[in-house]
């Protein structure tokens, strides 16, 4: 006997309803970090564009940052927390292997029965989450989805590391997505380059630390390799993303790449030949590199400052450890 199951109800597309943000409570200038790396404020500014970065105090955890950002996004969306059907959290710094941060946030935010899970895609993680939220909504599996990128990277910093320590900050950014009669989130272009898996890495595993073989694991990277990869591969993927959305570079109003390095941001804008009228996210200068949180934090700042407006076409693209990458074109709420 052939079995035929009833298909899920589907909708035309999804849209972003609102954003939320939370940054570490401490502002850390370059001067505070230069001693252990035998460097200077000028060296950090020239190499990265960072003037300050935001870091959280010891008593503020990544869950606190995620809750604050998620709560703001839900309140701004006009959706009751009980109507959030799914919570997706991208993080590489939640200090528990299990249970997930997403399930904890469901209880804290008033959505305890929601689909809830964490993903680990580092700097591409928020865009991974948006891609999954869009798919859940279009398939009829969820009506409203909360996506959060949250990191407390300062817990995994070696102050003497010259490759990445001075880049990293703490924060969380969130977005609520809902169903739309017309697609306002374009197709996700995503993937990975596993041959460069070790380019951005931890200095050891937790089992190595447990067994006394290594100190507490911290982050490090091959900076030149990451820079070259981002510059040579990312622009091509963004052009593909625009093509699949039926748009061109001339349609872009706002460009928010992962806030990895100001030189990478500038080079991508140059390669894409963006018009001078395009608003470019440069939150890294004051917030630092917050991995999964960087894109929503930069977007939230532009909206709050009035530089990005409702109806603008935004291109977002994340890339980082893995090397994982993902991005979308979307219309701002």
C-alpha positions as CSV (number, residue, x, y, z in Angstrom):
1,X,0.0,0.0,0.0
2,X,1.3,3.4,-0.9
3,X,1.1,6.0,1.8
4,X,0.6,9.7,1.0
5,X,1.1,12.2,3.8
6,X,-0.6,15.6,3.9
7,X,2.0,18.3,3.1
8,X,2.8,21.2,5.4
9,X,0.9,24.4,4.7
10,X,3.4,26.8,3.1
11,X,3.7,30.6,2.8
12,X,5.2,32.9,0.2
13,X,8.1,34.1,2.2
14,X,9.4,35.7,5.4
15,X,10.4,39.1,6.6
16,X,12.3,40.7,9.5
17,X,10.0,42.4,12.0
18,X,12.5,44.0,14.4
19,X,16.0,43.9,15.8
20,X,17.4,43.9,19.3
21,X,21.0,44.4,20.6
22,X,23.1,44.2,23.7
23,X,26.8,45.1,24.1
24,X,29.3,44.3,26.8
25,X,29.1,46.8,29.7
26,X,32.8,47.7,29.5
27,X,34.4,50.0,26.9
28,X,37.9,48.8,26.4
29,X,40.3,51.1,24.5
30,X,43.3,49.9,22.6
31,X,45.7,51.3,25.2
32,X,44.4,48.8,27.7
33,X,45.5,45.9,25.6
34,X,48.8,46.9,24.0
35,X,51.2,46.0,26.8
36,X,51.0,42.1,26.6
37,X,51.2,42.2,22.8
38,X,54.0,44.8,22.7
39,X,52.1,47.0,20.4
40,X,50.4,50.4,20.2
41,X,47.1,52.1,19.6
42,X,48.2,53.2,16.2
43,X,49.2,49.6,15.2
44,X,45.8,48.3,16.1
45,X,43.9,51.1,14.4
46,X,45.9,50.7,11.2
47,X,45.5,46.9,11.0
48,X,41.9,46.6,12.1
49,X,40.2,50.0,12.3
50,X,39.3,49.3,16.0
51,X,39.4,52.2,18.4
52,X,37.5,50.5,21.3
53,X,35.8,47.2,21.8
54,X,32.9,46.3,24.2
55,X,33.5,43.6,26.7
56,X,31.3,42.2,29.5
57,X,32.2,42.2,33.2
58,X,32.8,38.9,34.9
59,X,29.3,38.7,36.3
60,X,27.7,39.3,32.9
61,X,27.4,36.0,30.9
62,X,26.6,35.4,27.2
63,X,23.1,34.2,28.3
64,X,22.5,37.7,29.8
65,X,23.5,39.4,26.6
66,X,21.4,37.1,24.5
67,X,18.4,37.6,26.8
68,X,18.6,41.4,26.6
69,X,18.9,41.4,22.8
70,X,16.1,38.9,22.4
71,X,13.8,40.7,24.7
72,X,14.3,44.0,22.8
73,X,13.7,42.3,19.5
74,X,10.5,40.7,20.7
75,X,9.1,43.9,22.2
76,X,9.9,45.9,19.1
77,X,8.3,43.3,16.8
78,X,4.9,43.6,18.4
79,X,4.7,39.9,18.7
80,X,3.8,38.4,22.1
81,X,6.6,36.1,23.4
82,X,4.1,33.2,23.6
83,X,3.8,33.5,19.8
84,X,7.5,32.8,19.1
85,X,7.5,29.4,17.6
86,X,11.2,28.9,17.3
87,X,14.4,30.2,18.8
88,X,17.7,29.8,17.0
89,X,20.9,30.9,18.8
90,X,24.3,31.1,17.1
91,X,27.1,31.0,19.6
92,X,30.6,29.6,20.1
93,X,31.0,30.9,23.7
94,X,28.2,29.5,25.7
95,X,30.1,27.6,28.4
96,X,27.8,24.6,28.5
97,X,28.0,21.8,26.0
98,X,24.3,21.0,26.8
99,X,21.5,22.0,27.3
100,X,21.3,24.6,24.6
101,X,21.3,28.3,25.3
102,X,18.2,28.6,23.1
103,X,16.1,26.4,25.4
104,X,17.2,28.5,28.4
105,X,16.2,31.7,26.6
106,X,12.8,30.2,25.7
107,X,12.1,30.0,29.4
108,X,13.5,33.4,30.3
109,X,11.8,35.2,27.5
110,X,8.3,33.7,27.8
111,X,8.5,31.1,25.0
112,X,9.2,27.9,26.9
113,X,7.5,25.6,24.3
114,X,9.3,27.0,21.3
115,X,11.5,24.9,18.9
116,X,14.9,25.8,20.4
117,X,18.4,24.9,19.4
118,X,21.9,26.4,19.1
119,X,24.1,26.4,16.0
120,X,27.9,26.7,15.8
121,X,28.9,28.6,12.7
122,X,30.9,31.4,14.4
123,X,31.0,34.6,12.4
124,X,28.6,33.2,9.7
125,X,26.2,32.0,12.4
126,X,23.6,34.8,12.4
127,X,23.2,34.5,8.7
128,X,22.9,30.7,9.1
129,X,20.1,31.4,11.6
130,X,18.3,33.8,9.3
131,X,18.5,31.1,6.5
132,X,17.0,28.5,8.8
133,X,14.3,30.8,10.1
134,X,13.3,31.7,6.6
135,X,13.0,28.0,5.7
136,X,11.0,27.2,8.9
137,X,8.5,30.0,8.1
138,X,8.2,29.2,4.4
139,X,7.6,25.5,5.1
140,X,4.8,26.3,7.6
141,X,6.8,24.8,10.5
142,X,6.9,28.2,12.4
143,X,5.1,31.5,12.2
144,X,7.5,33.6,14.2
145,X,11.2,32.9,14.7
146,X,13.7,34.6,17.0
147,X,17.3,34.5,15.8
148,X,20.1,35.5,18.1
149,X,23.8,35.8,17.6
150,X,25.5,36.0,21.0
151,X,29.1,35.9,22.2
152,X,31.3,36.5,25.2
153,X,34.6,36.0,23.4
154,X,36.6,37.7,26.2
155,X,36.3,34.4,28.1
156,X,38.5,32.8,25.4
157,X,41.1,35.5,25.0
158,X,44.8,35.2,25.6
159,X,46.0,38.8,26.3
160,X,49.4,38.0,24.8
161,X,48.1,36.6,21.5
162,X,48.9,39.0,18.6
163,X,46.7,37.2,16.1
164,X,43.2,37.8,17.4
165,X,43.0,38.8,21.1
166,X,42.8,42.6,20.5
167,X,40.0,42.1,17.9
168,X,37.4,40.4,20.1
169,X,34.4,41.9,21.9
170,X,31.3,40.8,23.6
171,X,27.7,41.3,22.6
172,X,24.4,39.9,21.2
173,X,22.2,40.9,18.3
174,X,18.7,39.5,17.6
175,X,16.0,39.6,15.0
176,X,12.4,38.4,15.0
177,X,11.1,37.0,11.6
178,X,7.5,36.5,10.6
179,X,5.5,35.3,7.6
180,X,5.1,37.6,4.6
181,X,2.8,37.6,1.6
182,X,5.8,38.4,-0.5
183,X,9.4,37.3,0.1
184,X,11.4,40.0,1.9
185,X,14.3,37.7,2.8
186,X,16.1,36.4,-0.3
187,X,17.6,33.0,-0.9
188,X,20.5,32.2,1.4
189,X,23.9,31.5,-0.2
190,X,25.9,29.4,2.2
191,X,28.6,26.8,2.6
192,X,32.0,26.2,4.0
193,X,35.7,25.6,3.1
194,X,36.7,22.8,5.3
195,X,40.2,22.7,3.9
196,X,40.8,25.8,5.9
197,X,39.2,24.4,9.1
198,X,42.2,25.2,11.3
199,X,42.7,28.8,10.0
200,X,40.6,30.2,13.0
201,X,40.9,27.8,15.9
202,X,41.1,27.1,19.6
203,X,44.5,26.4,21.1
204,X,43.4,23.1,22.5
205,X,40.3,21.0,23.3
206,X,38.4,20.9,26.6
207,X,39.4,17.3,27.1
208,X,43.1,18.3,26.6
209,X,42.5,21.0,29.3
210,X,40.8,18.5,31.6
211,X,43.7,16.1,31.3
212,X,46.3,18.8,31.9
213,X,47.8,18.7,28.4
214,X,47.0,22.3,27.6
215,X,46.1,25.5,29.4
216,X,42.6,26.9,29.1
217,X,41.8,27.0,25.4
218,X,41.8,30.4,23.8
219,X,41.2,31.6,20.2
220,X,43.9,32.3,17.6
221,X,44.0,32.6,13.8
222,X,46.2,32.8,10.8
223,X,45.4,36.4,10.1
224,X,46.9,36.7,6.6
225,X,45.2,33.6,5.3
226,X,41.8,34.7,6.7
227,X,42.3,38.2,5.1
228,X,43.1,36.8,1.7
229,X,40.3,34.2,1.8
230,X,37.7,36.9,2.8
231,X,38.9,39.3,0.1
232,X,39.1,36.8,-2.8
233,X,36.0,34.6,-2.0
234,X,33.4,36.8,-0.4
235,X,32.6,39.3,-3.1
236,X,31.9,36.5,-5.6
237,X,29.4,34.9,-3.2
238,X,27.7,38.2,-2.6
239,X,27.3,38.7,-6.4
240,X,25.8,35.2,-6.5
241,X,23.4,36.1,-3.7
242,X,22.2,39.2,-5.5
243,X,21.7,37.3,-8.7
244,X,19.6,34.6,-6.9
245,X,17.5,37.4,-5.3
246,X,16.9,39.0,-8.7
247,X,18.9,42.1,-7.9
248,X,22.1,43.8,-8.8
249,X,24.7,45.8,-6.9
250,X,22.8,49.0,-7.9
251,X,19.8,47.9,-5.8
252,X,21.8,47.8,-2.5
253,X,21.0,50.5,0.1
254,X,22.8,49.0,3.1
255,X,25.8,46.7,3.2
256,X,26.7,44.9,6.5
257,X,29.4,42.3,6.2
258,X,30.8,40.5,9.2
259,X,32.7,43.0,11.3
260,X,36.0,41.2,11.1
261,X,38.4,43.9,10.1
262,X,37.9,47.4,8.7
263,X,40.3,46.7,5.9
264,X,38.3,43.7,4.8
265,X,35.1,45.8,4.9
266,X,36.7,48.5,2.8
267,X,38.1,46.1,0.3
268,X,34.7,44.3,-0.2
269,X,33.0,47.6,-0.8
270,X,35.6,48.4,-3.4
271,X,35.4,45.0,-5.1
272,X,31.6,45.2,-5.3
273,X,31.9,48.8,-6.7
274,X,29.3,50.1,-4.2
275,X,27.9,53.5,-4.8
276,X,28.9,56.2,-2.4
277,X,25.3,56.4,-1.4
278,X,25.4,52.9,0.1
279,X,25.4,52.8,3.9
280,X,28.2,50.5,5.1
281,X,28.2,48.9,8.6
282,X,31.4,49.8,10.4
283,X,30.4,48.9,14.0
284,X,33.8,47.2,14.5
285,X,35.4,50.6,15.2
286,X,33.6,50.8,18.6
287,X,32.4,47.3,19.3
288,X,35.1,45.1,18.0
289,X,34.7,41.7,16.4
290,X,31.8,39.9,18.1
291,X,31.6,36.9,15.8
292,X,28.0,35.7,15.5
293,X,26.7,39.0,17.0
294,X,28.5,41.4,14.7
295,X,26.0,41.6,11.8
296,X,22.9,42.2,13.8
297,X,24.7,44.6,16.1
298,X,26.0,46.7,13.2
299,X,22.5,46.6,11.6
300,X,20.8,47.7,14.8
301,X,23.3,50.6,15.2
302,X,22.5,51.8,11.7
303,X,18.8,51.7,12.3
304,X,19.1,53.4,15.7
305,X,21.2,56.2,14.1
306,X,18.8,56.7,11.2
307,X,21.4,55.7,8.6
308,X,19.3,52.7,7.6
309,X,15.6,53.0,7.1
310,X,12.5,50.9,6.7
311,X,12.3,49.5,3.2
312,X,16.0,49.7,2.5
313,X,17.6,46.7,0.8
314,X,20.2,45.3,3.0
315,X,23.0,42.8,2.0
316,X,24.5,40.9,4.9
317,X,27.3,38.3,4.7
318,X,29.1,36.4,7.4
319,X,32.4,34.5,7.1
320,X,34.7,33.0,9.6
321,X,35.8,29.9,11.5
322,X,35.2,26.7,9.6
323,X,35.6,28.4,7.2
324,X,31.9,28.8,7.1
325,X,30.1,31.5,5.1
326,X,26.4,32.6,4.6
327,X,24.5,35.6,3.6
328,X,21.2,37.0,2.4
329,X,19.5,40.1,0.8
330,X,16.6,41.3,2.9
331,X,14.3,44.3,3.3
332,X,14.6,46.2,6.5
333,X,11.5,46.6,8.7
